Amino acid sequence: MKLETVEVRGAGSLDSALFDAFLLEDSAEYAVRRRPMVIVCPGGAYAFLSEREADRAAMQFCAMGYHAGVLRYSVAPSRYPAALLELGRAVLAVRNHAEAWNVDPDHIAVLGFSAGGHLAGSFCTQWDMPWVAQALGCASGQLRPNAMILCYPVVTAGRWCHEGSFVNLLGDDWRERKDALSLETLVRPSTPPAFLWHTAEDPAVPAQNSISMAAALAEQNVPVELHLFERGGHGLALADEMGKTASGGGVERSCQCWIGLLHAWLERWRTSR
């Protein structure tokens, strides 16, 4: 495996903003020459980046035979749209290096956990807005993500809003600005196919966030798959023992199948051309 680190900083970025791409080695033994890429955006309420939702998650996709990367995007005191443009630079880097990195440029997925899900969803619903391409100095077509994966995401600015994420993303005037970034209102036919999962017991980001996003996608005829698990709290990541939090949480056996469900969905996506 090779590691490529890409600078994604721009105006308003923190110095720590980087994209780490984990690339499987090519070999004549493989029939597969070009592999999908999954870009992982960890959660953390736009206040920090959860390591439990970073490299270990990316390694799951490498084990599937995909390339994967982790976007270490800017958080507070950095404000919107710095992180969104950093994700755009990561997608652009993958497309620009597709040949050298043996990436299939038509199979680039963006995945986000919690607030990272809001970032992934923000980019996937705004990638073709003229201001995004203008800010990144490229054509909109170069930025299109081919799939969106949202894991217990922050979505809505309405009744089920996770206020802390919007405060950290937008600053003091967050109440006046939050509705413009309520993802269920931004879905359009150009939004890529989506896979979502959440737990009904989530005490921090209510399941209605994923439910409202899935409904908005279905209304726009965007292919969507939603899994709602009965049990489990917030921030489960892989939901296994090796990802247990220091306080003893983060383990829920009934949710551990989400990565297998996602793998099946990704394989259908990969072979559907």
C-alpha positions in Angstrom: 0.0 0.0 0.0 1.1 3.5 -0.8 0.2 6.7 1.1 -0.2 9.9 -0.8 -0.8 13.1 1.2 -2.4 16.0 -0.7 -2.6 19.7 0.4 -6.2 20.8 0.4 -5.9 24.1 2.3 -7.5 27.3 1.0 -8.8 30.6 2.3 -10.1 30.0 5.8 -8.5 26.6 6.2 -6.6 25.4 9.3 -3.0 24.4 8.8 -4.0 20.8 9.7 -6.2 20.3 6.7 -4.9 17.4 4.6 -6.1 14.5 2.5 -4.4 11.2 3.1 -5.0 8.7 0.2 -4.4 5.0 0.9 -3.6 3.3 -2.4 -3.5 -0.4 -3.1 -0.4 -1.5 -5.0 -1.0 -2.5 -8.6 0.1 -5.9 -9.8 -0.1 -8.1 -12.9 -1.8 -10.7 -10.7 -4.9 -8.5 -10.6 -7.5 -8.4 -13.3 -8.7 -5.1 -11.9 -6.7 -2.1 -13.1 -8.8 0.8 -11.9 -10.3 0.7 -8.5 -13.1 2.8 -6.8 -12.0 5.5 -4.3 -13.9 6.1 -1.0 -13.2 9.5 0.7 -13.9 9.4 4.4 -14.9 12.5 6.4 -14.8 11.8 10.1 -17.3 13.3 12.5 -16.8 15.5 15.5 -19.5 18.3 15.4 -17.2 20.5 13.3 -15.3 20.9 16.5 -12.7 18.1 16.1 -12.1 15.0 14.0 -12.9 11.6 15.5 -10.0 9.2 15.0 -12.5 6.3 15.6 -14.1 7.4 12.3 -10.9 8.0 10.3 -8.1 5.5 9.3 -9.9 2.3 10.7 -12.9 3.1 8.6 -10.8 3.8 5.5 -9.0 0.4 6.0 -12.3 -1.4 5.7 -12.6 -0.2 2.1 -9.0 -1.1 1.3 -9.9 -4.6 2.5 -12.7 -4.6 0.0 -10.2 -3.9 -2.8 -11.0 -0.2 -3.1 -8.7 2.7 -2.6 -9.6 4.9 0.3 -8.7 8.2 1.9 -9.3 10.3 4.9 -10.1 14.0 4.6 -8.7 15.8 7.7 -10.9 18.9 7.1 -10.9 22.2 8.9 -13.1 22.6 12.0 -14.0 25.5 14.3 -12.8 28.2 14.4 -12.7 27.7 10.6 -16.2 28.4 9.1 -18.2 27.4 6.1 -17.4 26.9 3.2 -13.7 26.1 4.0 -14.3 22.4 4.7 -16.6 22.0 1.7 -13.9 23.4 -0.6 -11.3 21.2 1.0 -13.5 18.2 0.1 -13.8 19.5 -3.4 -10.0 19.7 -3.6 -9.7 16.1 -2.5 -12.2 14.9 -5.1 -10.3 17.0 -7.7 -7.0 15.5 -6.7 -8.4 12.0 -7.0 -9.7 12.7 -10.5 -6.5 14.5 -11.6 -4.4 11.6 -10.4 -6.7 8.8 -11.6 -4.3 7.3 -14.0 -1.2 7.5 -11.8 -3.2 6.2 -8.8 -5.1 3.5 -10.7 -8.4 5.0 -9.7 -11.7 4.6 -11.6 -12.7 8.2 -12.1 -16.3 7.2 -12.5 -16.4 5.5 -9.1 -15.5 8.1 -6.5 -17.7 7.9 -3.3 -17.8 10.4 -0.5 -18.6 9.1 3.0 -19.2 11.0 6.2 -19.9 10.2 9.8 -22.2 12.6 11.9 -21.0 16.2 11.1 -18.7 14.6 8.5 -22.0 13.3 7.0 -23.2 16.9 6.9 -20.0 17.9 5.1 -20.3 14.9 2.6 -24.0 15.7 2.1 -23.3 19.5 1.6 -20.7 18.7 -1.1 -22.9 16.1 -2.8 -25.8 18.5 -3.0 -23.8 21.6 -4.0 -21.0 20.2 -6.2 -22.4 21.7 -9.4 -23.2 25.1 -7.9 -21.2 27.7 -10.1 -19.6 29.2 -7.0 -17.9 25.9 -6.0 -16.2 25.4 -9.4 -15.3 29.1 -9.5 -13.7 28.9 -6.0 -11.7 25.8 -7.0 -10.8 26.9 -10.5 -12.1 23.9 -12.4 -15.1 22.7 -14.4 -18.1 21.5 -12.3 -17.9 18.1 -14.0 -14.6 17.3 -12.4 -16.1 17.6 -9.0 -19.1 15.3 -9.3 -19.1 12.5 -6.6 -20.5 9.3 -7.9 -21.9 8.1 -4.6 -22.8 9.5 -1.2 -22.6 7.5 2.0 -24.0 9.1 5.2 -23.5 7.4 8.6 -25.8 8.8 11.3 -25.4 12.2 9.6 -26.2 15.7 10.7 -28.8 16.8 8.1 -31.5 19.1 9.1 -31.5 22.6 10.5 -35.2 22.2 11.6 -36.8 20.6 14.5 -34.3 17.7 14.7 -31.3 20.0 14.4 -27.9 19.2 16.0 -27.3 22.8 17.1 -23.7 22.3 18.1 -22.6 21.3 14.6 -24.3 24.4 13.0 -22.8 26.7 15.7 -19.3 25.4 15.0 -19.8 25.5 11.2 -21.4 29.0 10.9 -20.4 31.0 14.0 -22.4 33.6 15.9 -25.0 34.1 13.2 -25.7 30.4 12.8 -29.5 30.9 13.5 -29.8 33.2 10.6 -27.8 31.1 8.2 -28.5 27.5 9.2 -31.6 27.0 7.0 -29.5 27.5 3.9 -27.5 24.4 4.8 -30.4 22.1 5.8 -29.5 19.2 3.5 -33.0 17.9 2.9 -33.8 21.2 1.2 -30.8 21.0 -1.1 -31.3 17.6 -2.8 -31.7 17.8 -6.5 -31.7 15.3 -9.4 -27.9 15.8 -9.7 -27.3 14.5 -6.2 -25.5 11.2 -6.4 -27.0 7.8 -5.3 -26.9 7.4 -1.6 -26.5 4.9 1.2 -27.6 6.0 4.8 -27.7 4.3 8.2 -28.7 5.5 11.6 -30.0 4.2 14.9 -33.5 4.9 16.3 -32.0 5.4 19.8 -29.4 8.1 18.7 -29.6 10.7 21.5 -27.4 13.3 19.9 -28.4 13.4 16.2 -31.9 12.0 15.9 -32.8 9.4 13.3 -35.1 11.9 11.7 -32.1 13.4 10.1 -31.5 10.4 8.0 -35.2 9.8 7.4 -35.7 13.3 6.1 -32.7 13.0 3.8 -33.9 9.7 2.4 -37.3 11.1 1.8 -35.9 14.1 0.0 -33.7 11.8 -2.2 -36.7 9.6 -3.0 -38.8 12.6 -3.9 -36.1 13.7 -6.5 -35.9 10.1 -7.8 -32.3 9.8 -6.6 -31.5 6.1 -5.8 -31.3 5.7 -2.0 -30.9 2.9 0.5 -31.6 3.6 4.2 -30.9 1.2 7.2 -32.4 2.2 10.5 -31.2 0.0 13.4 -33.3 -0.3 16.6 -30.5 -0.1 19.1 -27.3 1.9 19.5 -26.2 5.4 20.4 -24.4 8.1 18.5 -20.8 7.9 17.1 -20.7 4.1 16.7 -18.1 4.1 13.9 -17.6 0.4 13.1 -19.6 -0.4 16.3 -17.0 -3.1 17.4 -14.9 -3.8 20.4 -11.7 -2.5 18.9 -13.4 0.9 18.4 -14.7 1.1 22.0 -14.5 4.6 23.5 -12.5 5.4 26.5 -15.7 5.7 28.5 -16.8 2.2 27.3 -19.3 3.1 24.7 -19.4 2.8 20.9 -20.1 -0.9 20.7 -23.4 -2.3 19.3 -23.3 -5.8 17.9 -26.6 -5.4 16.0 -25.1 -2.5 14.0 -21.9 -4.1 13.0 -23.4 -5.4 9.8 -23.6 -1.9 8.4 -20.2 -2.2 6.7 -21.3 -5.5 5.0 -24.6 -3.9 3.8 -22.6 -1.0 2.4 -20.1 -3.4 0.7 -23.0 -5.1 -1.1 -24.4 -1.7 -2.1 -21.0 -0.5 -3.4 -20.6 -3.7 -5.4 -23.9 -3.2 -7.1 -22.9 0.5 -7.7 -19.5 -0.6 -9.1 -20.9 -3.2 -11.5 -23.9 -1.3 -12.6 -22.4 0.4 -15.7 
